[in-house]
């Protein structure tokens, strides 16, 4: 019998162990590469989702801010709000006239508006309205007291609404509202704030940028407008996973000659840079106390002039007088919201899911400051291993210079 050669006897145990070890090393490398590729894929998907949410949120805020004050008194364009109860996020309400909404009014009382035809689209309870007549020389701010069907030709008014949306008395005081030339327009409200809603899929609360329109959206009979209220059924989700909204307000700052003339030695905010909400505790302009912090000018600064004043106020020569309403009036250099000239907002978005490979870090407010937000406000976020990105934008409020009410365009108007 012929003996087997060494070549034909197969592998020895040592050779098999060496081969298995080499294969294990190669396989571990391949699997590691696959795992890293998978992790990178998930990370890129998370980043893409964060960026998409930021773009959506920023676009809605910019759109509303660009329209702020259109067709209404600038004093009512912006309603700043200090931080909400969750991680000290800010809230801001923006109001403007809907340029595409116009309905003719044939008769009006302090309780009811009668239209020339069906309104054509439904209105919720709490909807803000503006009625103008005599080519907008007279007008009244109103609010619906009940929902209005699209087929309705009458609108019930809420005489107990908060000012200025309770001007039902002007309807009966001014005859032009029943002269057949009155026009109804709709005033839109967008109140942006951060809310935390239960997410059954993740078993935890999820941060969202929400908006309220100042109407009874869920038809429960209550108009919920407070950004910290527990009833979020009147709110709509704008963008997911937005955990911070910080807002600062750039005020109308006087040039050197005007500051000297009015003896304006300080600004209305804490650090005298004429920007509310960027530092310190003076977070927002206030119509309740529109004066200076630490300084009491004489005369005490009042709110900017309303549009109704421009028919008579220009007769006042003294720009320091309370009744003067020119662009150089003393009243235009106070901490009142009507003197806001730009709004700067900062948004922070986070990934939808945690990545356990990340360090548990909160927002870096040193490298990426978010107005007057401090690290102590973020303590509850330390354990969240999520990717985060920030976005900041400043929007100039061009409609804040409006000095005269104007009627809406005719229904058959076609812009060029």
FENFENQUI-V804500 format. One record per backbone hydrogen bond with DSSP energy under -1.0 kcal/mol. NH is the residue of the N-H (numbers start at 1). CO is the residue of the C=O. E is the energy in kcal/mol with one decimal. If there is no record, write none. Layout:
BEGIN
{{NH & CO & E} {NH & CO & E}}
END
This chain:
BEGIN
{{16 & 12 & -2.3} {17 & 13 & -2.2} {18 & 14 & -2.5} {19 & 15 & -2.6} {20 & 16 & -2.8} {21 & 17 & -2.3} {22 & 18 & -2.4} {23 & 19 & -2.8} {24 & 20 & -2.4} {25 & 21 & -2.2} {26 & 22 & -2.6} {27 & 23 & -3.2} {28 & 24 & -2.7} {29 & 25 & -2.1} {30 & 26 & -2.6} {31 & 27 & -3.0} {32 & 28 & -2.5} {33 & 29 & -2.4} {34 & 30 & -2.6} {35 & 31 & -2.8} {36 & 32 & -2.7} {37 & 33 & -2.7} {38 & 34 & -2.5} {39 & 35 & -2.7} {40 & 36 & -2.9} {41 & 37 & -2.4} {42 & 38 & -2.6} {43 & 39 & -2.7} {44 & 40 & -2.8} {45 & 41 & -2.5} {46 & 42 & -2.7} {47 & 43 & -2.6} {48 & 44 & -2.7} {49 & 45 & -2.3} {50 & 46 & -2.6} {51 & 47 & -2.7} {52 & 48 & -2.3} {53 & 49 & -2.3} {54 & 50 & -2.3} {55 & 51 & -2.5} {56 & 52 & -2.3} {57 & 53 & -2.5} {58 & 54 & -2.9} {59 & 55 & -2.4} {60 & 56 & -1.8} {61 & 57 & -2.1} {62 & 58 & -2.8} {63 & 59 & -2.2} {64 & 60 & -2.1} {65 & 61 & -2.7} {66 & 62 & -2.3} {67 & 63 & -1.1} {69 & 95 & -2.8} {70 & 67 & -2.5} {72 & 69 & -1.5} {76 & 73 & -2.0} {77 & 74 & -1.6} {79 & 93 & -2.7} {81 & 91 & -1.4} {84 & 89 & -4.6} {89 & 86 & -1.5} {90 & 245 & -3.7} {91 & 81 & -1.3} {92 & 192 & -1.8} {93 & 79 & -2.0} {94 & 190 & -2.3} {95 & 77 & -2.5} {96 & 188 & -1.9} {97 & 70 & -3.1} {98 & 186 & -3.3} {101 & 98 & -1.3} {103 & 184 & -2.0} {105 & 182 & -2.5} {106 & 114 & -2.5} {107 & 114 & -1.4} {109 & 112 & -2.8} {113 & 155 & -2.2} {114 & 107 & -2.9} {115 & 153 & -3.4} {116 & 104 & -1.9} {119 & 152 & -2.6} {120 & 150 & -2.6} {123 & 148 & -2.3} {126 & 144 & -1.3} {127 & 124 & -1.6} {129 & 142 & -2.7} {130 & 185 & -2.3} {131 & 140 & -2.4} {132 & 183 & -2.5} {133 & 138 & -2.4} {137 & 134 & -1.6} {138 & 133 & -1.8} {140 & 131 & -2.1} {142 & 129 & -2.3} {144 & 127 & -2.0} {145 & 156 & -1.9} {148 & 123 & -3.4} {152 & 149 & -1.5} {155 & 113 & -2.1} {157 & 111 & -2.3} {158 & 143 & -2.9} {161 & 158 & -1.1} {165 & 162 & -1.6} {167 & 141 & -2.0} {168 & 166 & -1.2} {173 & 169 & -1.6} {174 & 170 & -2.0} {177 & 174 & -1.2} {178 & 175 & -1.9} {179 & 176 & -1.4} {183 & 132 & -3.0} {184 & 103 & -3.8} {185 & 130 & -2.7} {187 & 128 & -2.2} {188 & 96 & -3.1} {190 & 94 & -2.7} {191 & 212 & -2.7} {192 & 92 & -2.6} {193 & 210 & -2.0} {195 & 208 & -2.5} {197 & 206 & -2.4} {199 & 204 & -2.3} {202 & 199 & -1.1} {203 & 199 & -1.8} {204 & 199 & -1.1} {206 & 197 & -3.3} {208 & 195 & -2.6} {209 & 239 & -2.8} {210 & 193 & -3.2} {211 & 236 & -2.3} {212 & 191 & -1.9} {216 & 125 & -2.6} {217 & 215 & -1.8} {219 & 216 & -1.0} {229 & 226 & -1.6} {232 & 230 & -1.2} {235 & 232 & -1.5} {236 & 211 & -2.6} {238 & 209 & -3.3} {239 & 209 & -1.4} {241 & 207 & -2.3} {243 & 348 & -1.8} {244 & 348 & -1.4} {246 & 346 & -2.5} {248 & 344 & -2.9} {249 & 276 & -2.3} {250 & 342 & -2.7} {251 & 274 & -2.8} {252 & 339 & -1.6} {259 & 255 & -2.7} {260 & 256 & -2.3} {261 & 257 & -2.2} {262 & 258 & -2.4} {264 & 259 & -2.8} {265 & 263 & -1.3} {276 & 249 & -2.5} {277 & 282 & -1.8} {283 & 281 & -1.8} {286 & 335 & -1.4} {309 & 306 & -1.6} {312 & 309 & -1.7} {313 & 309 & -2.9} {315 & 312 & -1.5} {316 & 313 & -1.9} {321 & 318 & -1.6} {329 & 326 & -1.8} {330 & 319 & -2.6} {332 & 329 & -1.7} {333 & 330 & -1.6} {335 & 290 & -2.0} {339 & 336 & -2.4} {340 & 337 & -1.6} {341 & 250 & -3.3} {342 & 250 & -1.4} {343 & 395 & -2.4} {344 & 248 & -2.6} {345 & 393 & -2.5} {346 & 246 & -2.9} {347 & 391 & -2.9} {348 & 244 & -1.9} {349 & 389 & -2.5} {350 & 241 & -2.3} {351 & 387 & -2.0} {355 & 385 & -3.1} {358 & 355 & -2.2} {361 & 359 & -1.6} {365 & 363 & -1.2} {368 & 364 & -1.9} {372 & 277 & -1.4} {373 & 370 & -2.2} {377 & 374 & -1.4} {378 & 375 & -1.7} {381 & 378 & -2.2} {382 & 379 & -1.2} {384 & 381 & -1.7} {386 & 384 & -1.6} {389 & 349 & -2.1} {391 & 347 & -2.2} {393 & 345 & -2.2} {395 & 343 & -2.8} {397 & 341 & -2.3} {398 & 396 & -1.1} {400 & 397 & -1.3} {401 & 398 & -1.1} {402 & 399 & -1.5} {413 & 410 & -1.7}}
END
